[in-house]
Amino acid sequence: MTEKISTLQQALDVVEALDPDEQAILINIISKRLSKERRNELLNEVAQARHDYQEGNIKQGSVADLMAELDE
């Protein structure tokens, strides 16, 4: 954990050395990359859910059915 904090601190030091315009560009780039990464994760989850559905690994029922199953 100490190494990770050290790496994070190093990154912060580098960012602080940038001028404000460069910092804003960096924030924009990081934000877009994080959005893309999350979008890819969601696409993978949807693909897995579709696969599970096609394989018959999905249970169907009402909320009452779910509650009854949770009480078991």
ZAFI-324156 format. One record per atom (N, C-alpha, C, O, CB): atom name; x, z, y negated; residue number from 0. Coordinates in nm, 3 decimals, padded with zeros to 5 digits. Each point is the difference from the previous one (the first is absolute). Glycine has a CB too. Layout:
N
{'CA',{X,Z,Y},NUM};
...
end
This chain:
72
{'N',{00.083,00.000,00.119},0};
{'CA',{-00.083,00.000,-00.119},0};
{'C',{00.087,00.000,-00.125},0};
{'O',{-00.034,-00.065,-00.099},0};
{'CB',{-00.147,00.185,00.224},0};
{'N',{00.292,-00.048,-00.121},1};
{'CA',{00.089,00.005,-00.115},1};
{'C',{00.055,-00.139,-00.032},1};
{'O',{00.011,-00.037,-00.117},1};
{'CB',{00.049,00.273,00.174},1};
{'N',{-00.027,-00.312,00.047},2};
{'CA',{00.051,-00.135,-00.021},2};
{'C',{-00.106,-00.088,-00.066},2};
{'O',{00.031,-00.081,-00.087},2};
{'CB',{00.120,00.106,00.286},2};
{'N',{-00.278,-00.008,-00.157},3};
{'CA',{-00.108,-00.080,-00.059},3};
{'C',{-00.018,00.036,-00.147},3};
{'O',{-00.018,-00.088,-00.084},3};
{'CB',{-00.096,00.074,00.308},3};
{'N',{00.118,00.141,-00.256},4};
{'CA',{-00.013,00.043,-00.140},4};
{'C',{00.117,-00.055,-00.080},4};
{'O',{-00.018,-00.045,-00.113},4};
{'CB',{-00.104,00.255,00.182},4};
{'N',{00.239,-00.207,-00.012},5};
{'CA',{00.118,-00.052,-00.068},5};
{'C',{-00.016,-00.150,-00.027},5};
{'O',{00.034,-00.046,-00.109},5};
{'CB',{00.107,00.222,00.220},5};
{'N',{-00.191,-00.251,-00.014},6};
{'CA',{-00.022,-00.143,-00.018},6};
{'C',{-00.106,-00.024,-00.106},6};
{'O',{00.016,-00.089,-00.084},6};
{'CB',{00.048,00.048,00.323},6};
{'N',{-00.171,00.119,-00.236},7};
{'CA',{-00.104,-00.012,-00.101},7};
{'C',{00.055,00.031,-00.138},7};
{'O',{-00.030,-00.070,-00.097},7};
{'CB',{-00.143,00.131,00.268},7};
{'N',{00.253,00.044,-00.181},8};
{'CA',{00.060,00.035,-00.129},8};
{'C',{00.091,-00.112,-00.050},8};
{'O',{00.002,-00.031,-00.119},8};
{'CB',{-00.015,00.274,00.180},8};
{'N',{00.089,-00.302,00.030},9};
{'CA',{00.086,-00.112,-00.038},9};
{'C',{-00.083,-00.116,-00.054},9};
{'O',{00.036,-00.061,-00.100},9};
{'CB',{00.132,00.131,00.274},9};
{'N',{-00.278,-00.099,-00.107},10};
{'CA',{-00.088,-00.108,-00.045},10};
{'C',{-00.056,00.031,-00.138},10};
{'O',{-00.005,-00.088,-00.087},10};
{'CB',{-00.053,00.034,00.325},10};
{'N',{00.016,00.178,-00.259},11};
{'CA',{-00.052,00.039,-00.131},11};
{'C',{00.107,-00.012,-00.108},11};
{'O',{-00.029,-00.043,-00.112},11};
{'CB',{-00.130,00.199,00.225},11};
{'N',{00.279,-00.120,-00.080},12};
{'CA',{00.110,-00.010,-00.097},12};
{'C',{00.022,-00.147,-00.039},12};
{'O',{00.022,-00.031,-00.118},12};
{'CB',{00.085,00.238,00.215},12};
{'N',{-00.111,-00.295,00.001},13};
{'CA',{00.018,-00.143,-00.027},13};
{'C',{-00.115,-00.051,-00.088},13};
{'O',{00.024,-00.073,-00.096},13};
{'CB',{00.098,00.043,00.315},13};
{'N',{-00.244,00.069,-00.186},14};
{'CA',{-00.116,-00.045,-00.078},14};
{'C',{00.008,00.052,-00.142},14};
{'O',{-00.030,-00.073,-00.095},14};
{'CB',{-00.109,00.068,00.303},14};
{'N',{00.178,00.129,-00.225},15};
{'CA',{00.011,00.057,-00.135},15};
{'C',{00.106,-00.071,-00.083},15};
{'O',{-00.007,00.001,-00.123},15};
{'CB',{-00.067,00.220,00.215},15};
{'N',{00.170,-00.282,-00.027},16};
{'CA',{00.105,-00.072,-00.072},16};
{'C',{-00.050,-00.136,-00.051},16};
{'O',{00.063,-00.061,-00.087},16};
{'CB',{00.110,00.178,00.228},16};
{'N',{-00.284,-00.164,-00.087},17};
{'CA',{-00.057,-00.128,-00.044},17};
{'C',{-00.068,00.018,-00.135},17};
{'O',{-00.041,00.110,-00.037},17};
{'CB',{00.007,-00.182,00.277},17};
{'N',{00.023,-00.038,-00.314},18};
{'CA',{-00.073,00.010,-00.126},18};
{'C',{-00.150,00.002,00.032},18};
{'O',{-00.039,-00.039,00.110},18};
{'CB',{00.225,-00.082,-00.239},18};
{'N',{-00.269,00.164,00.036},19};
{'CA',{-00.144,00.015,00.028},19};
{'C',{-00.068,-00.127,00.051},19};
{'O',{-00.086,00.008,00.088},19};
{'CB',{00.083,00.164,-00.265},19};
{'N',{00.040,-00.288,00.125},20};
{'CA',{-00.059,-00.125,00.049},20};
{'C',{00.034,-00.024,00.147},20};
{'O',{-00.085,-00.043,00.077},20};
{'CB',{00.097,-00.051,-00.309},20};
{'N',{00.112,00.120,00.269},21};
{'CA',{00.041,-00.017,00.139},21};
{'C',{-00.071,00.101,00.090},21};
{'O',{-00.037,-00.033,00.113},21};
{'CB',{00.262,-00.053,-00.189},21};
{'N',{-00.245,00.207,00.026},22};
{'CA',{-00.073,00.100,00.077},22};
{'C',{-00.143,-00.046,00.024},22};
{'O',{-00.053,00.016,00.111},22};
{'CB',{00.196,00.166,-00.208},22};
{'N',{-00.207,-00.240,-00.004},23};
{'CA',{-00.136,-00.049,00.014},23};
{'C',{-00.007,-00.114,00.102},23};
{'O',{-00.092,-00.006,00.080},23};
{'CB',{00.045,00.073,-00.318},23};
{'N',{00.145,-00.157,00.234},24};
{'CA',{00.005,-00.109,00.098},24};
{'C',{00.017,00.056,00.140},24};
{'O',{-00.065,-00.046,00.094},24};
{'CB',{00.163,-00.108,-00.267},24};
{'N',{-00.012,00.254,00.187},25};
{'CA',{00.023,00.062,00.131},25};
{'C',{-00.127,00.065,00.052},25};
{'O',{-00.033,-00.013,00.118},25};
{'CB',{00.273,00.051,-00.179},25};
{'N',{-00.311,00.032,-00.025},26};
{'CA',{-00.126,00.064,00.041},26};
{'C',{-00.099,-00.106,00.047},26};
{'O',{-00.068,00.018,00.101},26};
{'CB',{00.107,00.170,-00.266},26};
{'N',{-00.047,-00.298,00.093},27};
{'CA',{-00.090,-00.109,00.037},27};
{'C',{00.036,-00.056,00.137},27};
{'O',{-00.088,-00.021,00.084},27};
{'CB',{00.055,-00.034,-00.327},27};
{'N',{00.160,00.031,00.265},28};
{'CA',{00.046,-00.054,00.129},28};
{'C',{-00.031,00.098,00.113},28};
{'O',{-00.052,-00.041,00.104},28};
{'CB',{00.235,-00.086,-00.222},28};
{'N',{-00.153,00.253,00.099},29};
{'CA',{-00.025,00.100,00.104},29};
{'C',{-00.149,00.011,00.028},29};
{'O',{-00.042,00.009,00.116},29};
{'CB',{00.249,00.118,-00.185},29};
{'N',{-00.288,-00.127,-00.035},30};
{'CA',{-00.145,00.008,00.017},30};
{'C',{-00.052,-00.117,00.082},30};
{'O',{-00.082,00.020,00.090},30};
{'CB',{00.065,00.100,-00.308},30};
{'N',{00.063,-00.240,00.188},31};
{'CA',{-00.045,-00.118,00.074},31};
{'C',{00.046,00.006,00.145},31};
{'O',{-00.075,-00.038,00.090},31};
{'CB',{00.081,-00.095,-00.300},31};
{'N',{00.115,00.179,00.234},32};
{'CA',{00.051,00.011,00.137},32};
{'C',{-00.079,00.103,00.080},32};
{'O',{-00.030,-00.022,00.117},32};
{'CB',{00.258,-00.044,-00.197},32};
{'N',{-00.261,00.179,00.016},33};
{'CA',{-00.080,00.102,00.069},33};
{'C',{-00.139,-00.053,00.032},33};
{'O',{-00.053,00.026,00.108},33};
{'CB',{00.183,00.154,-00.227},33};
{'N',{-00.189,-00.254,00.026},34};
{'CA',{-00.132,-00.060,00.024},34};
{'C',{00.007,-00.097,00.117},34};
{'O',{-00.088,00.000,00.086},34};
{'CB',{00.029,00.025,-00.329},34};
{'N',{00.162,-00.107,00.246},35};
{'CA',{00.017,-00.097,00.108},35};
{'C',{00.018,00.071,00.135},35};
{'O',{-00.057,-00.040,00.101},35};
{'CB',{00.159,-00.123,-00.264},35};
{'N',{-00.022,00.270,00.162},36};
{'CA',{00.022,00.076,00.123},36};
{'C',{-00.130,00.061,00.050},36};
{'O',{-00.030,-00.005,00.119},36};
{'CB',{00.265,00.053,-00.192},36};
{'N',{-00.312,00.010,-00.018},37};
{'CA',{-00.128,00.061,00.039},37};
{'C',{-00.097,-00.107,00.052},37};
{'O',{-00.071,00.022,00.098},37};
{'CB',{00.105,00.161,-00.269},37};
{'N',{-00.037,-00.298,00.105},38};
{'CA',{-00.085,-00.111,00.043},38};
{'C',{00.038,-00.042,00.142},38};
{'O',{-00.088,-00.023,00.083},38};
{'CB',{00.062,-00.055,-00.323},38};
{'N',{00.155,00.069,00.268},39};
{'CA',{00.046,-00.037,00.135},39};
{'C',{-00.041,00.106,00.103},39};
{'O',{-00.038,-00.034,00.112},39};
{'CB',{00.231,-00.091,-00.213},39};
{'N',{-00.185,00.251,00.063},40};
{'CA',{-00.042,00.108,00.091},40};
{'C',{-00.149,-00.013,00.031},40};
{'O',{-00.042,00.015,00.115},40};
{'CB',{00.222,00.136,-00.208},40};
{'N',{-00.260,-00.179,-00.011},41};
{'CA',{-00.144,-00.015,00.021},41};
{'C',{-00.031,-00.120,00.090},41};
{'O',{-00.086,00.008,00.087},41};
{'CB',{00.044,00.096,-00.311},41};
{'N',{00.114,-00.215,00.203},42};
{'CA',{-00.020,-00.117,00.085},42};
{'C',{00.033,00.033,00.146},42};
{'O',{-00.070,-00.045,00.091},42};
{'CB',{00.124,-00.104,-00.286},42};
{'N',{00.051,00.226,00.217},43};
{'CA',{00.036,00.041,00.137},43};
{'C',{-00.108,00.089,00.060},43};
{'O',{-00.033,-00.013,00.118},43};
{'CB',{00.277,-00.003,-00.178},43};
{'N',{-00.299,00.107,-00.021},44};
{'CA',{-00.106,00.089,00.049},44};
{'C',{-00.126,-00.079,00.036},44};
{'O',{-00.064,00.028,00.101},44};
{'CB',{00.158,00.158,-00.242},44};
{'N',{-00.128,-00.284,00.057},45};
{'CA',{-00.117,-00.084,00.028},45};
{'C',{00.023,-00.080,00.128},45};
{'O',{-00.090,-00.010,00.084},45};
{'CB',{00.038,-00.005,-00.330},45};
{'N',{00.170,-00.041,00.262},46};
{'CA',{00.032,-00.076,00.121},46};
{'C',{-00.010,00.089,00.123},46};
{'O',{-00.052,-00.043,00.104},46};
{'CB',{00.203,-00.108,-00.236},46};
{'N',{-00.103,00.274,00.122},47};
{'CA',{-00.008,00.092,00.113},47};
{'C',{-00.145,00.037,00.030},47};
{'O',{-00.040,00.007,00.116},47};
{'CB',{00.266,00.083,-00.175},47};
{'N',{-00.305,-00.067,-00.046},48};
{'CA',{-00.141,00.033,00.020},48};
{'C',{-00.074,-00.116,00.066},48};
{'O',{-00.082,00.022,00.089},48};
{'CB',{00.090,00.129,-00.290},48};
{'N',{00.021,-00.274,00.159},49};
{'CA',{-00.063,-00.117,00.062},49};
{'C',{00.039,-00.010,00.147},49};
{'O',{-00.083,-00.029,00.086},49};
{'CB',{00.082,-00.090,-00.307},49};
{'N',{00.128,00.142,00.248},50};
{'CA',{00.048,-00.005,00.138},50};
{'C',{-00.070,00.107,00.085},50};
{'O',{-00.047,-00.028,00.111},50};
{'CB',{00.271,-00.058,-00.192},50};
{'N',{-00.232,00.208,00.028},51};
{'CA',{-00.067,00.108,00.072},51};
{'C',{-00.147,-00.034,00.026},51};
{'O',{-00.053,00.029,00.107},51};
{'CB',{00.210,00.136,-00.213},51};
{'N',{-00.221,-00.227,00.007},52};
{'CA',{-00.140,-00.038,00.016},52};
{'C',{-00.015,-00.106,00.110},52};
{'O',{-00.088,00.010,00.085},52};
{'CB',{00.046,00.042,-00.329},52};
{'N',{00.130,-00.152,00.242},53};
{'CA',{-00.006,-00.107,00.100},53};
{'C',{00.028,00.053,00.140},53};
{'O',{-00.053,-00.052,00.098},53};
{'CB',{00.124,-00.111,-00.273},53};
{'N',{00.012,00.265,00.183},54};
{'CA',{00.034,00.059,00.130},54};
{'C',{-00.105,00.101,00.047},54};
{'O',{00.007,00.051,00.111},54};
{'CB',{00.234,-00.084,-00.165},54};
{'N',{-00.339,00.061,-00.032},55};
{'CA',{-00.106,00.095,00.037},55};
{'C',{00.042,00.145,-00.016},55};
{'O',{-00.058,00.089,00.063},55};
{'CB',{-00.026,-00.257,00.095},55};
{'N',{00.183,00.193,-00.239},56};
{'CA',{00.050,00.136,-00.020},56};
{'C',{-00.068,00.073,-00.115},56};
{'O',{00.046,00.106,-00.043},56};
{'CB',{00.170,-00.182,00.135},56};
{'N',{-00.325,00.020,-00.142},57};
{'CA',{-00.071,00.058,-00.114},57};
{'C',{-00.132,00.056,00.049},57};
{'O',{-00.074,-00.067,00.072},57};
{'CB',{00.184,-00.094,-00.235},57};
{'N',{-00.139,00.284,00.124},58};
{'CA',{-00.129,00.060,00.035},58};
{'C',{-00.098,-00.029,-00.112},58};
{'O',{00.036,-00.002,-00.118},58};
{'CB',{00.076,00.184,00.254},58};
{'N',{-00.236,-00.205,-00.097},59};
{'CA',{-00.105,-00.022,-00.098},59};
{'C',{-00.105,00.107,00.016},59};
{'O',{-00.024,00.050,00.110},59};
{'CB',{00.067,-00.298,-00.111},59};
{'N',{-00.106,00.284,-00.109},60};
{'CA',{-00.106,00.100,00.005},60};
{'C',{-00.038,00.043,-00.139},60};
{'O',{00.055,-00.046,-00.100},60};
{'CB',{00.025,00.123,00.322},60};
{'N',{-00.174,00.013,-00.226},61};
{'CA',{-00.048,00.052,-00.127},61};
{'C',{00.082,00.122,-00.042},61};
{'O',{00.085,00.048,00.075},61};
{'CB',{-00.317,-00.135,-00.024},61};
{'N',{00.204,00.135,-00.169},62};
{'CA',{00.065,00.122,-00.047},62};
{'C',{-00.039,00.116,00.091},62};
{'O',{00.082,00.087,00.029},62};
{'CB',{-00.082,-00.172,-00.268},62};
{'N',{-00.124,00.087,00.282},63};
{'CA',{-00.046,00.105,00.092},63};
{'C',{00.080,-00.004,00.130},63};
{'O',{00.036,00.104,00.055},63};
{'CB',{-00.268,-00.115,-00.156},63};
{'N',{00.260,-00.111,00.151},64};
{'CA',{00.081,-00.014,00.121},64};
{'C',{00.140,00.057,-00.022},64};
{'O',{00.054,00.071,00.086},64};
{'CB',{-00.184,-00.276,-00.021},64};
{'N',{00.187,00.174,-00.179},65};
{'CA',{00.134,00.051,-00.034},65};
{'C',{-00.001,00.151,-00.006},65};
{'O',{00.088,00.066,00.056},65};
{'CB',{-00.038,-00.276,-00.184},65};
{'N',{-00.149,00.266,00.061},66};
{'CA',{-00.007,00.146,-00.015},66};
{'C',{-00.017,00.066,00.137},66};
{'O',{00.059,00.104,00.027},66};
{'CB',{-00.159,-00.130,-00.257},66};
{'N',{00.018,-00.035,00.316},67};
{'CA',{-00.020,00.055,00.135},67};
{'C',{00.131,-00.004,00.078},67};
{'O',{00.033,00.095,00.071},67};
{'CB',{-00.274,-00.170,-00.074},67};
{'N',{00.315,-00.033,-00.010},68};
{'CA',{00.128,-00.012,00.071},68};
{'C',{00.101,00.101,-00.052},68};
{'O',{00.078,00.055,00.078},68};
{'CB',{-00.122,-00.298,-00.040},68};
{'N',{00.042,00.269,-00.168},69};
{'CA',{00.093,00.098,-00.057},69};
{'C',{-00.034,00.142,00.046},69};
{'O',{00.088,00.084,00.011},69};
{'CB',{-00.056,-00.233,-00.209},69};
{'N',{-00.159,00.174,00.224},70};
{'CA',{-00.042,00.133,00.046},70};
{'C',{00.038,00.026,00.146},70};
{'O',{00.002,00.115,00.044},70};
{'CB',{-00.190,-00.124,-00.207},70};
{'N',{00.218,-00.097,00.238},71};
{'CA',{00.035,00.017,00.141},71};
{'C',{00.134,00.063,00.018},71};
{'O',{00.044,00.020,00.113},71};
{'CB',{-00.180,-00.215,-00.060},71};
end
